[in-house]
Amino acid sequence: MSLSEPAPPTTPPSLAELFLLCFKIGILSFGGGLSGWLYQEFVLRKQWIDEDTFASSLAISQMLPGANVVNLVICMGEQLRGPRGSIVGVAGFLIGPFFTVIGLYQLFDLLAGYPLLPVVSDGIAFAAIGLLLLMCAHGIRRATRFPPSIIIIAVTALLAGVLQWPLIPVALVMAPISVAMVWRRT
């Protein structure tokens, strides 16, 4: 075993420890990057799961329907503590954001009559749109390393975005073409 691979734990975490860690990640997270945070906590910091187990759990969670990060918490909870670990992990991960959203709804409802609320709301929306555009720009920059991918992006945007074709059929046609193009490249 090398220094970069932590030793697996001798005993699994308690259900309370699993709940609290998932609760912390759920309540403090905003936006993407959660699988990286789960890796940091479960593999590097707590050493509850080794890197290979995490990688296979991540691959499985991305293939399953639903939110990838929730699927990942389910996989890791089950590996650590069985079905109860899955339930406790997901509960910890989702309960904080659930009540936060309820609280924010109540706050917005309370402040609905104030003229400043639409300004604040628009400002938040514009910031989110800016982050989305930034992510798109980074994605396009990455895609330019393989020029045929620009064609896939453009055709998909044209069909689903401009022509308003249904996304699922467009994805079902474009995804295999894209995979085949990358496969031929490797």
MDTraj code that builds the backbone (N, CA, C; nanometers):
import mdtraj as md
import numpy as np

residues = "MET SER LEU SER GLU PRO ALA PRO PRO THR THR PRO PRO SER LEU ALA GLU LEU PHE LEU LEU CYS PHE LYS ILE GLY ILE LEU SER PHE GLY GLY GLY LEU SER GLY TRP LEU TYR GLN GLU PHE VAL LEU ARG LYS GLN TRP ILE ASP GLU ASP THR PHE ALA SER SER LEU ALA ILE SER GLN MET LEU PRO GLY ALA ASN VAL VAL ASN LEU VAL ILE CYS MET GLY GLU GLN LEU ARG GLY PRO ARG GLY SER ILE VAL GLY VAL ALA GLY PHE LEU ILE GLY PRO PHE PHE THR VAL ILE GLY LEU TYR GLN LEU PHE ASP LEU LEU ALA GLY TYR PRO LEU LEU PRO VAL VAL SER ASP GLY ILE ALA PHE ALA ALA ILE GLY LEU LEU LEU LEU MET CYS ALA HIS GLY ILE ARG ARG ALA THR ARG PHE PRO PRO SER ILE ILE ILE ILE ALA VAL THR ALA LEU LEU ALA GLY VAL LEU GLN TRP PRO LEU ILE PRO VAL ALA LEU VAL MET ALA PRO ILE SER VAL ALA MET VAL TRP ARG ARG THR".split()
xyz = np.array([
    [0.0843, -0.1170, 0.0000],
    [0.0000, 0.0000, 0.0000],
    [0.0897, 0.1245, 0.0000],
    [0.0625, 0.2178, -0.0874],
    [0.1447, 0.3379, -0.0977],
    [0.0944, 0.4452, -0.0011],
    [0.1703, 0.5533, 0.0085],
    [0.1313, 0.6633, 0.0967],
    [0.0057, 0.7336, 0.0490],
    [-0.0222, 0.7307, -0.0813],
    [-0.1396, 0.8001, -0.1333],
    [-0.2686, 0.7224, -0.1078],
    [-0.2561, 0.5951, -0.0726],
    [-0.3741, 0.5141, -0.0469],
    [-0.3867, 0.4905, 0.1030],
    [-0.4875, 0.5545, 0.1668],
    [-0.5039, 0.5342, 0.3095],
    [-0.5502, 0.3923, 0.3399],
    [-0.5147, 0.3464, 0.4574],
    [-0.5568, 0.2135, 0.4996],
    [-0.7066, 0.2139, 0.5273],
    [-0.7752, 0.1064, 0.4888],
    [-0.9174, 0.1000, 0.5170],
    [-0.9409, 0.0925, 0.6677],
    [-1.0546, 0.1414, 0.7138],
    [-1.0782, 0.1414, 0.8576],
    [-1.0967, -0.0008, 0.9097],
    [-1.0631, -0.0199, 1.0356],
    [-1.0805, -0.1519, 1.0948],
    [-1.2253, -0.1723, 1.1350],
    [-1.2939, -0.0676, 1.1766],
    [-1.4361, -0.0775, 1.2102],
    [-1.5117, 0.0297, 1.1320],
    [-1.6301, -0.0048, 1.0851],
    [-1.7081, 0.0955, 1.0111],
    [-1.7567, 0.2052, 1.1052],
    [-1.7891, 0.3208, 1.0503],
    [-1.8391, 0.4293, 1.1350],
    [-1.9753, 0.3927, 1.1932],
    [-2.0077, 0.4547, 1.3039],
    [-2.1411, 0.4338, 1.3609],
    [-2.2437, 0.5018, 1.2705],
    [-2.3686, 0.4655, 1.2872],
    [-2.4743, 0.5301, 1.2097],
    [-2.4788, 0.6795, 1.2401],
    [-2.4538, 0.7163, 1.3653],
    [-2.4535, 0.8581, 1.4020],
    [-2.3409, 0.9326, 1.3320],
    [-2.2214, 0.8731, 1.3255],
    [-2.1088, 0.9367, 1.2564],
    [-2.1389, 0.9534, 1.1078],
    [-2.1970, 0.8504, 1.0478],
    [-2.2327, 0.8553, 0.9066],
    [-2.3361, 0.9648, 0.8817],
    [-2.4387, 0.9708, 0.9665],
    [-2.5417, 1.0733, 0.9537],
    [-2.4813, 1.2130, 0.9650],
    [-2.3990, 1.2345, 1.0671],
    [-2.3429, 1.3680, 1.0903],
    [-2.2521, 1.4138, 0.9771],
    [-2.1722, 1.3238, 0.9223],
    [-2.0853, 1.3630, 0.8111],
    [-2.1688, 1.3974, 0.6873],
    [-2.2675, 1.3138, 0.6573],
    [-2.3533, 1.3419, 0.5417],
    [-2.4347, 1.4689, 0.5640],
    [-2.4785, 1.4920, 0.6870],
    [-2.5523, 1.6143, 0.7196],
    [-2.4635, 1.7374, 0.6976],
    [-2.3399, 1.7297, 0.7447],
    [-2.2455, 1.8410, 0.7281],
    [-2.2241, 1.8734, 0.5801],
    [-2.2020, 1.7709, 0.5002],
    [-2.1797, 1.7931, 0.3567],
    [-2.3060, 1.8487, 0.2923],
    [-2.4213, 1.7943, 0.3269],
    [-2.5470, 1.8391, 0.2689],
    [-2.5813, 1.9827, 0.3039],
    [-2.5595, 2.0200, 0.4290],
    [-2.5995, 2.1539, 0.4730],
    [-2.4997, 2.2615, 0.4287],
    [-2.3753, 2.2251, 0.4117],
    [-2.2738, 2.3237, 0.3754],
    [-2.2478, 2.3323, 0.2257],
    [-2.3060, 2.2417, 0.1491],
    [-2.2767, 2.2392, 0.0060],
    [-2.3704, 2.3312, -0.0705],
    [-2.3179, 2.3821, -0.1785],
    [-2.3967, 2.4661, -0.2683],
    [-2.3398, 2.4480, -0.4074],
    [-2.4224, 2.4044, -0.5000],
    [-2.3755, 2.3861, -0.6367],
    [-2.3112, 2.2506, -0.6560],
    [-2.2168, 2.2427, -0.7466],
    [-2.1557, 2.1162, -0.7837],
    [-2.0354, 2.0808, -0.6997],
    [-1.9656, 1.9800, -0.7428],
    [-1.8435, 1.9376, -0.6755],
    [-1.8654, 1.8497, -0.5539],
    [-1.9869, 1.8001, -0.5353],
    [-2.0143, 1.7218, -0.4159],
    [-1.9443, 1.5871, -0.4160],
    [-1.9276, 1.5262, -0.5318],
    [-1.8572, 1.3978, -0.5335],
    [-1.7122, 1.4184, -0.4889],
    [-1.6538, 1.5322, -0.5238],
    [-1.5193, 1.5636, -0.4761],
    [-1.5154, 1.5816, -0.3252],
    [-1.6174, 1.6457, -0.2719],
    [-1.6244, 1.6644, -0.1270],
    [-1.6448, 1.5300, -0.0565],
    [-1.7310, 1.4441, -0.1121],
    [-1.7516, 1.3111, -0.0548],
    [-1.6213, 1.2315, -0.0580],
    [-1.5463, 1.2427, -0.1682],
    [-1.4169, 1.1757, -0.1780],
    [-1.3224, 1.2261, -0.0688],
    [-1.3174, 1.3572, -0.0544],
    [-1.2302, 1.4182, 0.0461],
    [-1.2615, 1.3646, 0.1862],
    [-1.3898, 1.3595, 0.2195],
    [-1.4295, 1.3195, 0.3545],
    [-1.4238, 1.1683, 0.3756],
    [-1.4834, 1.0909, 0.2842],
    [-1.4944, 0.9471, 0.3049],
    [-1.3634, 0.8726, 0.2806],
    [-1.2847, 0.9185, 0.1815],
    [-1.1621, 0.8465, 0.1452],
    [-1.0399, 0.9067, 0.2136],
    [-1.0193, 1.0360, 0.1949],
    [-0.8955, 1.0972, 0.2440],
    [-0.8983, 1.1302, 0.3930],
    [-1.0026, 1.1954, 0.4364],
    [-1.0048, 1.2432, 0.5752],
    [-1.0428, 1.1342, 0.6747],
    [-1.1566, 1.0704, 0.6540],
    [-1.2050, 0.9694, 0.7490],
    [-1.1494, 0.8300, 0.7209],
    [-1.1079, 0.8054, 0.5956],
    [-1.0550, 0.6759, 0.5529],
    [-1.1544, 0.5632, 0.5779],
    [-1.2819, 0.5935, 0.5567],
    [-1.3856, 0.4927, 0.5728],
    [-1.3936, 0.4022, 0.4515],
    [-1.3572, 0.4541, 0.3349],
    [-1.3660, 0.3801, 0.2087],
    [-1.2351, 0.4010, 0.1333],
    [-1.1878, 0.2961, 0.0655],
    [-1.0641, 0.3126, -0.0115],
    [-1.0946, 0.3716, -0.1499],
    [-0.9898, 0.4099, -0.2197],
    [-1.0062, 0.4783, -0.3487],
    [-1.0759, 0.3915, -0.4535],
    [-1.0427, 0.2637, -0.4592],
    [-1.1053, 0.1753, -0.5574],
    [-1.2548, 0.1605, -0.5318],
    [-1.2913, 0.1452, -0.4060],
    [-1.4329, 0.1325, -0.3705],
    [-1.5071, 0.2604, -0.4053],
    [-1.4447, 0.3744, -0.3763],
    [-1.5084, 0.5019, -0.4090],
    [-1.5269, 0.5148, -0.5602],
    [-1.4235, 0.4814, -0.6370],
    [-1.4312, 0.4941, -0.7828],
    [-1.5398, 0.4041, -0.8406],
    [-1.5499, 0.2814, -0.7916],
    [-1.6549, 0.1927, -0.8429],
    [-1.7927, 0.2406, -0.7982],
    [-1.8047, 0.2937, -0.6773],
    [-1.9331, 0.3485, -0.6310],
    [-1.9728, 0.4695, -0.7143],
    [-1.8760, 0.5535, -0.7474],
    [-1.9036, 0.6707, -0.8298],
    [-1.9499, 0.6290, -0.9691],
    [-1.8843, 0.5292, -1.0268],
    [-1.9241, 0.4819, -1.1600],
    [-2.0659, 0.4257, -1.1577],
    [-2.0966, 0.3474, -1.0570],
    [-2.2317, 0.2910, -1.0459],
    [-2.3336, 0.4019, -1.0258],
    [-2.3017, 0.4982, -0.9400],
    [-2.3974, 0.6056, -0.9101],
    [-2.4258, 0.6916, -1.0325],
    [-2.3302, 0.7030, -1.1230],
    [-2.3516, 0.7818, -1.2439],
    [-2.4342, 0.7075, -1.3474],
    [-2.4379, 0.5756, -1.3378],
    [-2.5176, 0.4971, -1.4324],
    [-2.6628, 0.4852, -1.3888],
    [-2.6887, 0.4995, -1.2602],
    [-2.8249, 0.4840, -1.2087],
    [-2.9063, 0.6103, -1.2326],
    [-3.0381, 0.5956, -1.2447],
    [-3.1215, 0.7158, -1.2575],
    [-3.1238, 0.7938, -1.1263],
    [-3.1449, 0.9213, -1.1359],
    [-3.1508, 1.0060, -1.0169],
    [-3.0260, 1.0899, -1.0030],
    [-3.0195, 1.1607, -0.8923],
    [-2.9058, 1.2484, -0.8655],
    [-2.7819, 1.1644, -0.8343],
    [-2.6748, 1.1861, -0.9093],
    [-2.5528, 1.1074, -0.8927],
    [-2.5009, 1.1089, -0.7499],
    [-2.4998, 1.2250, -0.6891],
    [-2.4401, 1.2370, -0.5569],
    [-2.5253, 1.1653, -0.4522],
    [-2.6564, 1.1661, -0.4678],
    [-2.7427, 1.0912, -0.3758],
    [-2.7195, 0.9420, -0.3958],
    [-2.7090, 0.8985, -0.5204],
    [-2.6782, 0.7583, -0.5477],
    [-2.5448, 0.7186, -0.4855],
    [-2.4475, 0.8079, -0.4906],
    [-2.3158, 0.7810, -0.4330],
    [-2.3255, 0.7658, -0.2816],
    [-2.4015, 0.8516, -0.2168],
    [-2.4209, 0.8409, -0.0712],
    [-2.4891, 0.7084, -0.0371],
    [-2.5860, 0.6688, -0.1187],
    [-2.6550, 0.5408, -0.0967],
    [-2.5553, 0.4252, -0.1068],
    [-2.4721, 0.4266, -0.2119],
    [-2.3737, 0.3188, -0.2306],
    [-2.2762, 0.3114, -0.1130],
    [-2.2221, 0.4257, -0.0744],
    [-2.1228, 0.4251, 0.0326],
    [-2.1858, 0.3908, 0.1670],
    [-2.3065, 0.4415, 0.1925],
    [-2.3759, 0.4076, 0.3166],
    [-2.4021, 0.2582, 0.3263],
    [-2.4410, 0.1978, 0.2144],
    [-2.4681, 0.0533, 0.2134],
    [-2.3397, -0.0257, 0.2347],
    [-2.2296, 0.0184, 0.1743],
    [-2.1032, -0.0529, 0.1908],
    [-2.0524, -0.0443, 0.3341],
    [-2.0789, 0.0686, 0.3989],
    [-2.0283, 0.0878, 0.5345],
    [-2.1169, 0.0244, 0.6414],
    [-2.2493, 0.0388, 0.6269],
    [-2.3398, -0.0060, 0.7325],
    [-2.4629, -0.0804, 0.6814],
    [-2.4616, -0.1271, 0.5561],
    [-2.5749, -0.2012, 0.5032],
    [-2.6911, -0.1096, 0.4688],
    [-2.8106, -0.1670, 0.4569],
    [-2.9268, -0.0861, 0.4195],
    [-2.9544, 0.0304, 0.5154],
    [-2.9335, 0.0073, 0.6436],
    [-2.9536, 0.1178, 0.7396],
    [-2.8543, 0.2306, 0.7144],
    [-2.7332, 0.1963, 0.6739],
    [-2.6347, 0.2985, 0.6409],
    [-2.6780, 0.3828, 0.5224],
    [-2.7389, 0.3182, 0.4229],
    [-2.7908, 0.3924, 0.3077],
    [-2.8980, 0.4907, 0.3500],
    [-2.9914, 0.4431, 0.4306],
    [-3.1025, 0.5285, 0.4749],
    [-3.0519, 0.6435, 0.5600],
    [-2.9640, 0.6131, 0.6537],
    [-2.9101, 0.7166, 0.7425],
    [-2.8270, 0.8177, 0.6631],
    [-2.7446, 0.7702, 0.5694],
    [-2.6622, 0.8598, 0.4890],
    [-2.7465, 0.9545, 0.4054],
    [-2.8475, 0.9017, 0.3372],
    [-2.9338, 0.9856, 0.2537],
    [-3.0136, 1.0823, 0.3402],
    [-3.0645, 1.0338, 0.4529],
    [-3.1393, 1.1232, 0.5426],
    [-3.0500, 1.2381, 0.5886],
    [-2.9291, 1.2057, 0.6309],
    [-2.8371, 1.3108, 0.6742],
    [-2.8038, 1.4075, 0.5622],
    [-2.7871, 1.3541, 0.4433],
    [-2.7479, 1.4359, 0.3286],
    [-2.8596, 1.5297, 0.2835],
    [-2.9851, 1.4859, 0.2939],
    [-3.0959, 1.5629, 0.2386],
    [-3.1763, 1.6433, 0.3398],
    [-3.1712, 1.6068, 0.4669],
    [-3.2583, 1.6729, 0.5647],
    [-3.2214, 1.8202, 0.5843],
    [-3.0944, 1.8515, 0.5866],
    [-3.0528, 1.9916, 0.6018],
    [-3.0975, 2.0786, 0.4862],
    [-3.0656, 2.0408, 0.3615],
    [-3.1127, 2.1202, 0.2478],
    [-3.2650, 2.1285, 0.2397],
    [-3.3343, 2.0217, 0.2777],
    [-3.4811, 2.0231, 0.2753],
    [-3.5352, 2.1351, 0.3629],
    [-3.4893, 2.1397, 0.4876],
    [-3.5393, 2.2425, 0.5789],
    [-3.4858, 2.3813, 0.5448],
    [-3.3681, 2.3872, 0.4847],
    [-3.3153, 2.5164, 0.4396],
    [-3.4034, 2.5750, 0.3308],
    [-3.4459, 2.4930, 0.2362],
    [-3.5332, 2.5398, 0.1285],
    [-3.6679, 2.5841, 0.1861],
    [-3.7203, 2.5077, 0.2798],
    [-3.8473, 2.5466, 0.3442],
    [-3.8294, 2.6815, 0.4142],
    [-3.7194, 2.6965, 0.4855],
    [-3.6926, 2.8230, 0.5547],
    [-3.6764, 2.9394, 0.4583],
    [-3.6061, 2.9174, 0.3494],
    [-3.5898, 3.0240, 0.2500],
    [-3.7225, 3.0601, 0.1855],
    [-3.8063, 2.9605, 0.1626],
    [-3.9395, 2.9877, 0.1085],
    [-4.0176, 3.0764, 0.2052],
    [-4.0116, 3.0415, 0.3327],
    [-4.0826, 3.1209, 0.4337],
    [-4.0276, 3.2636, 0.4389],
    [-3.8974, 3.2775, 0.4304],
    [-3.8354, 3.4094, 0.4320],
    [-3.8778, 3.4913, 0.3108],
    [-3.8747, 3.4305, 0.1927],
    [-3.9174, 3.5016, 0.0719],
    [-4.0659, 3.5373, 0.0793],
    [-4.1466, 3.4474, 0.1364],
    [-4.2892, 3.4746, 0.1511],
    [-4.3108, 3.5911, 0.2476],
    [-4.2330, 3.5955, 0.3534],
    [-4.2430, 3.7038, 0.4517],
    [-4.2010, 3.8380, 0.3915],
    [-4.1016, 3.8350, 0.3050],
    [-4.0475, 3.9577, 0.2454],
    [-4.1109, 3.9919, 0.1105],
    [-4.2152, 3.9202, 0.0720],
    [-4.2742, 3.9364, -0.0611],
    [-4.3215, 4.0789, -0.0892],
    [-4.3649, 4.1515, 0.0107],
    [-4.4171, 4.2859, -0.0121],
    [-4.3100, 4.3926, -0.0226],
    [-4.1870, 4.3618, 0.0093],
    [-4.0811, 4.4614, 0.0069],
    [-4.0295, 4.4810, -0.1358],
    [-4.0137, 4.6057, -0.1794],
    [-3.9701, 4.6305, -0.3180],
    [-3.8267, 4.5849, -0.3465],
    [-3.7476, 4.5652, -0.2426],
    [-3.6089, 4.5241, -0.2631],
    [-3.5975, 4.3749, -0.2973],
    [-3.6981, 4.2951, -0.2628],
    [-3.6903, 4.1511, -0.2854],
    [-3.6708, 4.1143, -0.4323],
    [-3.7471, 4.1716, -0.5269],
    [-3.7215, 4.1370, -0.6677],
    [-3.5812, 4.1752, -0.7137],
    [-3.5277, 4.2818, -0.6605],
    [-3.3921, 4.3241, -0.6972],
    [-3.2912, 4.2200, -0.6491],
    [-3.3061, 4.1770, -0.5236],
    [-3.2154, 4.0755, -0.4686],
    [-3.2317, 3.9444, -0.5450],
    [-3.3553, 3.9064, -0.5694],
    [-3.3833, 3.7827, -0.6423],
    [-3.3235, 3.7864, -0.7832],
    [-3.3397, 3.8980, -0.8522],
    [-3.2808, 3.9115, -0.9862],
    [-3.1285, 3.9067, -0.9795],
    [-3.0715, 3.9703, -0.8799],
    [-2.9257, 3.9681, -0.8645],
    [-2.8728, 3.8272, -0.8457],
    [-2.9420, 3.7479, -0.7639],
    [-2.9016, 3.6088, -0.7428],
    [-2.9149, 3.5301, -0.8729],
    [-3.0251, 3.5509, -0.9442],
    [-3.0459, 3.4806, -1.0714],
    [-2.9379, 3.5178, -1.1727],
    [-2.9048, 3.6460, -1.1804],
    [-2.8016, 3.6887, -1.2757],
    [-2.6659, 3.6288, -1.2404],
    [-2.6349, 3.6200, -1.1112],
    [-2.5088, 3.5578, -1.0695],
    [-2.5069, 3.4100, -1.1082],
    [-2.6195, 3.3401, -1.0890],
    [-2.6277, 3.1987, -1.1259],
    [-2.6122, 3.1814, -1.2768],
    [-2.6732, 3.2697, -1.3540],
    [-2.6597, 3.2631, -1.5000],
    [-2.5148, 3.2876, -1.5399],
    [-2.4503, 3.3817, -1.4726],
    [-2.3090, 3.4076, -1.4996],
    [-2.2226, 3.2856, -1.4734],
    [-2.2486, 3.2150, -1.3618],
    [-2.1732, 3.0930, -1.3323],
    [-2.1994, 2.9849, -1.4372],
    [-2.3240, 2.9749, -1.4813],
    [-2.3570, 2.8778, -1.5858],
    [-2.2831, 2.9101, -1.7153],
    [-2.2813, 3.0374, -1.7529],
    [-2.2091, 3.0770, -1.8745],
    [-2.0593, 3.0503, -1.8611],
    [-2.0055, 3.0738, -1.7419],
    [-1.8640, 3.0458, -1.7180],
    [-1.8352, 2.8971, -1.7342],
    [-1.9233, 2.8118, -1.6789],
    [-1.9055, 2.6677, -1.6946],
    [-1.9140, 2.6277, -1.8414],
    [-2.0057, 2.6893, -1.9145],
    [-2.0179, 2.6604, -2.0586],
    [-1.8901, 2.7010, -2.1321],
    [-1.8365, 2.8165, -2.0988],
    [-1.7137, 2.8625, -2.1643],
    [-1.5979, 2.7662, -2.1367],
    [-1.5864, 2.7210, -2.0119],
    [-1.4806, 2.6247, -1.9799],
    [-1.5025, 2.4933, -2.0545],
    [-1.6279, 2.4493, -2.0632],
    [-1.6585, 2.3261, -2.1359],
    [-1.6252, 2.3372, -2.2829],
    [-1.6582, 2.4501, -2.3430],
    [-1.6275, 2.4700, -2.4848],
    [-1.4763, 2.4763, -2.5063],
    [-1.4057, 2.5422, -2.4160],
    [-1.2592, 2.5485, -2.4262],
    [-1.2004, 2.4074, -2.4196],
    [-1.2537, 2.3246, -2.3281],
    [-1.2080, 2.1865, -2.3194],
    [-1.2425, 2.1091, -2.4456],
    [-1.3602, 2.1361, -2.5014],
    [-1.4053, 2.0644, -2.6206],
    [-1.3206, 2.0983, -2.7427],
    [-1.2609, 2.2162, -2.7453],
    [-1.1806, 2.2540, -2.8621],
    [-1.0550, 2.1687, -2.8753],
    [-1.0195, 2.0954, -2.7713],
    [-0.9054, 2.0043, -2.7812],
    [-0.9347, 1.8894, -2.8772],
    [-1.0634, 1.8629, -2.8999],
    [-1.1071, 1.7597, -2.9941],
    [-1.2136, 1.8243, -3.0826],
    [-1.1712, 1.8886, -3.1930],
    [-1.2621, 1.9698, -3.2750],
    [-1.3939, 1.9039, -3.3170],
    [-1.3988, 1.7728, -3.3460],
    [-1.5296, 1.7167, -3.3818],
    [-1.6349, 1.7306, -3.2707],
    [-1.5900, 1.7452, -3.1474],
    [-1.6871, 1.7621, -3.0388],
    [-1.7628, 1.8934, -3.0518],
    [-1.7016, 1.9930, -3.1134],
    [-1.7698, 2.1208, -3.1363],
    [-1.8909, 2.0989, -3.2277],
    [-1.8767, 2.0104, -3.3251],
    [-1.9885, 1.9797, -3.4148],
    [-2.1028, 1.9164, -3.3357],
    [-2.0703, 1.8219, -3.2477],
    [-2.1732, 1.7565, -3.1647],
    [-2.2436, 1.8604, -3.0780],
    [-2.1672, 1.9493, -3.0153],
    [-2.2249, 2.0543, -2.9306],
    [-2.3162, 2.1437, -3.0132],
    [-2.2689, 2.1862, -3.1288],
    [-2.3475, 2.2773, -3.2123],
    [-2.4760, 2.2117, -3.2623],
    [-2.4675, 2.0876, -3.3087],
    [-2.5864, 2.0185, -3.3599],
    [-2.6863, 1.9950, -3.2465],
    [-2.6378, 1.9529, -3.1303],
    [-2.7269, 1.9311, -3.0157],
    [-2.7942, 2.0613, -2.9743],
    [-2.7172, 2.1709, -2.9673],
    [-2.7750, 2.3011, -2.9311],
    [-2.8771, 2.3463, -3.0348],
    [-2.8471, 2.3238, -3.1613],
    [-2.9402, 2.3621, -3.2679],
    [-3.0704, 2.2827, -3.2583],
    [-3.0589, 2.1502, -3.2471],
    [-3.1777, 2.0654, -3.2461],
    [-3.2632, 2.0859, -3.1212],
    [-3.1998, 2.0812, -3.0042],
    [-3.2770, 2.0907, -2.8796],
    [-3.3055, 2.2341, -2.8391],
    [-3.2094, 2.3238, -2.8629],
    [-3.2261, 2.4616, -2.8171],
    [-3.2994, 2.5515, -2.9135],
    [-3.2581, 2.5510, -3.0390],
    [-3.3163, 2.6425, -3.1375],
    [-3.4438, 2.5841, -3.1993],
    [-3.4354, 2.4596, -3.2467],
    [-3.5509, 2.3986, -3.3126],
    [-3.6515, 2.3391, -3.2148],
    [-3.6142, 2.3340, -3.0853],
    [-3.7010, 2.2841, -2.9781],
    [-3.7431, 2.1387, -2.9965],
    [-3.6551, 2.0571, -3.0543],
    [-3.6830, 1.9146, -3.0640],
    [-3.6745, 1.8554, -2.9234],
    [-3.7438, 1.7469, -2.8954],
    [-3.7388, 1.6859, -2.7618],
    [-3.5963, 1.6411, -2.7272],
    [-3.5531, 1.6714, -2.6070],
    [-3.4156, 1.6466, -2.5656],
    [-3.3798, 1.4984, -2.5643],
    [-3.4691, 1.4139, -2.5170],
    [-3.4356, 1.2710, -2.5052],
    [-3.4052, 1.2085, -2.6419],
    [-3.4901, 1.2266, -2.7434],
    [-3.4524, 1.1698, -2.8740],
    [-3.3234, 1.2296, -2.9305],
    [-3.3038, 1.3593, -2.9104],
    [-3.1798, 1.4218, -2.9575],
    [-3.0603, 1.3576, -2.8877],
    [-3.0684, 1.3414, -2.7560],
    [-2.9582, 1.2804, -2.6807],
    [-2.9368, 1.1351, -2.7216],
    [-3.0462, 1.0628, -2.7452],
    [-3.0341, 0.9218, -2.7851],
    [-2.9658, 0.9057, -2.9206],
    [-2.9755, 1.0056, -3.0066],
    [-2.9079, 1.0006, -3.1361],
    [-2.7657, 1.0556, -3.1254],
    [-2.7517, 1.1699, -3.0573],
    [-2.6216, 1.2368, -3.0546],
    [-2.5199, 1.1673, -2.9637],
    [-2.5647, 1.1086, -2.8540],
    [-2.4708, 1.0448, -2.7607],
    [-2.3938, 0.9301, -2.8253],
    [-2.4602, 0.8367, -2.8945],
    [-2.3813, 0.7296, -2.9577],
    [-2.2852, 0.7811, -3.0648],
    [-2.3273, 0.8836, -3.1369],
    [-2.2372, 0.9419, -3.2383],
    [-2.1141, 1.0000, -3.1697],
    [-2.1366, 1.0722, -3.0609],
    [-2.0265, 1.1322, -2.9861],
    [-1.9334, 1.0260, -2.9288],
    [-1.9917, 0.9216, -2.8697],
    [-1.9103, 0.8129, -2.8131],
    [-1.8283, 0.7464, -2.9227],
    [-1.8902, 0.7219, -3.0375],
    [-1.8177, 0.6587, -3.1490],
    [-1.7021, 0.7458, -3.1961],
    [-1.7238, 0.8765, -3.2015],
    [-1.6168, 0.9672, -3.2448],
    [-1.4988, 0.9635, -3.1474],
    [-1.5286, 0.9640, -3.0189],
    [-1.4208, 0.9605, -2.9192],
    [-1.3538, 0.8246, -2.9187],
    [-1.4325, 0.7193, -2.9358],
    [-1.3787, 0.5835, -2.9389],
    [-1.2788, 0.5693, -3.0534],
    [-1.3137, 0.6218, -3.1698],
    [-1.2229, 0.6138, -3.2854],
    [-1.0949, 0.6907, -3.2593],
    [-1.1052, 0.7967, -3.1790],
    [-0.9898, 0.8804, -3.1476],
    [-0.8897, 0.8064, -3.0589],
    [-0.9394, 0.7232, -2.9692],
    [-0.8503, 0.6564, -2.8732],
    [-0.7903, 0.5300, -2.9247],
])
top = md.Topology()
chain = top.add_chain()
for i, resn in enumerate(residues, 1):
    res = top.add_residue(resn, chain, resSeq=i)
    for name in ("N", "CA", "C"):
        top.add_atom(name, md.element.get_by_symbol(name[0]), res)
traj = md.Trajectory(xyz[None], top)
